Amino acid sequence: MKIRGYSFKCESPFFVYFKKHYCPCCGQKLIRKKVSQIIHSDSEEAKDYDFEVADMPVKGYMKFTHIEFFCPACQKQYTVKETKENDFLIERWK
């Protein structure tokens, strides 16, 4: 299996890297974690991903990486979108 392209997507980099985030369940500080998937351009799940690198379509396997948050205490994983919603709710409760 030869990987033909790489894609790293970081939604809201200031939110991800410069703000502290806490678990809505236990209150523990969340850790950033890179999550990767290798997907073939002809597979069923390929329709959810963009297989273009430098405006050229990629055929074959491509590695997609993004950031998620992980709670070391309760072992839960949150996407950036879920973390934004949780932060909003936590701020409202204060």
C-alpha positions in Angstrom: 0.0 0.0 0.0 1.6 3.2 -1.2 0.2 6.5 0.1 -0.1 9.0 -2.7 -1.1 12.1 -0.7 -1.4 13.6 2.7 -4.0 16.0 4.1 -3.8 17.8 7.5 -6.9 19.8 8.5 -7.0 22.0 11.6 -10.3 23.7 12.3 -9.9 26.9 14.3 -6.2 26.8 15.1 -6.3 29.5 17.8 -9.2 27.7 19.5 -7.2 24.4 19.4 -3.7 25.5 20.4 -4.1 28.6 22.5 -7.1 27.9 24.7 -7.4 25.4 27.6 -10.3 22.9 27.3 -11.9 20.8 30.0 -13.9 17.6 29.9 -17.7 18.3 30.5 -18.1 15.0 32.4 -15.2 15.1 34.9 -13.6 18.5 34.6 -10.1 17.2 33.7 -8.0 19.2 31.2 -8.3 17.8 27.7 -5.2 16.7 25.6 -4.9 17.4 21.9 -4.5 14.2 19.8 -3.8 13.7 16.1 -6.2 11.2 14.5 -5.3 9.7 11.1 -7.1 7.6 8.6 -5.9 6.1 5.3 -8.6 6.0 2.7 -8.6 4.7 -0.9 -10.1 7.1 -3.5 -12.4 4.3 -4.8 -13.9 3.3 -1.4 -17.4 4.1 -0.2 -16.2 6.5 2.5 -14.1 8.5 0.0 -17.2 10.7 -0.9 -16.8 12.4 2.5 -13.2 13.5 1.8 -11.4 15.8 -0.6 -8.8 13.9 -2.7 -7.1 17.0 -4.2 -3.5 18.0 -3.4 -2.3 21.3 -5.0 -5.4 21.3 -7.3 -4.6 17.9 -8.6 -6.8 14.9 -8.0 -5.2 12.0 -6.2 -6.0 8.3 -7.2 -5.1 5.6 -4.7 -4.5 5.8 -0.9 -4.4 9.1 0.9 -3.7 9.8 4.6 -6.1 12.3 6.3 -5.1 13.7 9.7 -7.0 16.1 12.0 -7.0 17.1 15.7 -9.3 15.8 18.4 -9.4 16.2 22.1 -9.0 13.4 24.6 -9.8 13.1 28.3 -7.2 11.0 30.2 -9.5 10.5 33.2 -12.7 9.2 31.6 -11.1 8.1 28.3 -13.6 10.1 26.1 -12.7 11.7 22.8 -14.2 14.9 21.4 -14.1 16.6 18.0 -13.3 20.3 17.8 -17.0 21.0 17.1 -18.1 19.1 20.2 -15.4 20.8 22.3 -16.7 24.3 21.1 -20.2 23.3 22.1 -19.0 21.9 25.5 -17.0 25.1 26.2 -20.0 27.2 25.5 -22.2 25.2 27.9 -19.5 25.2 30.6 -19.2 29.0 30.4 -23.0 29.3 30.7 -23.1 27.2 33.8 -20.6 29.5 35.7 
